[in-house]
Amino acid sequence: GGGASAAMAAAPRWRERLFALYFISHIPITALIDLQPLLPAGIAPRALTDLLQQYATSFRDPLMLQPPEWFKAFIYCEAFLQLPFFPIAAYAFLKGGCRWIRTPAIIYSTHVATTLFAILAHILFHDFSKAEHAGPQTLRERLALLSIYLPYLLIPLLLLFTMLCNPHYKHVEKRKRK
């Protein structure tokens, strides 16, 4: 029903599916890997600490093994702000067309994009030569590590763009002006 106008304001299904996949996949990654630096030593199961160690060595990511305070602050944000939001967002985007997710999604994506700019700048420009754990030295190593973090900037930016520009989400409420 509704013809052309309904089609124009339809929810962007392929993007909603991408966002749902992003939020669903983020739950185990955050819970099992990303939050490890916040835990006291020896609490996380050996298999998970080994996995983190293997990742950090392969991609030369000292941030996850010895997070600077600013990075640790971002992990706390991930634990207490983002993680509770993941299942809610996953539900909204799996269901599709949920206009109520617009404001929380704008807050989430703006917050995450901001943290990622700091992380990506650190990866690209920090001098890791004095790091206890091997950091990226060559441009190629920096770009390889960058590629791991990049989707966590690009997908939130696509989410932000969708919430701000897609007609389905743009016209959340039509208030009558008096």
Helices and strands as residue ranges (DSSP letters): H 3-8, H 13-28, I 29-34, G 36-38, H 46-58, H 62-65, H 69-77, I 78-82, H 83-95, G 99-101, H 102-125, H 139-149, H 151-165, H 167-170
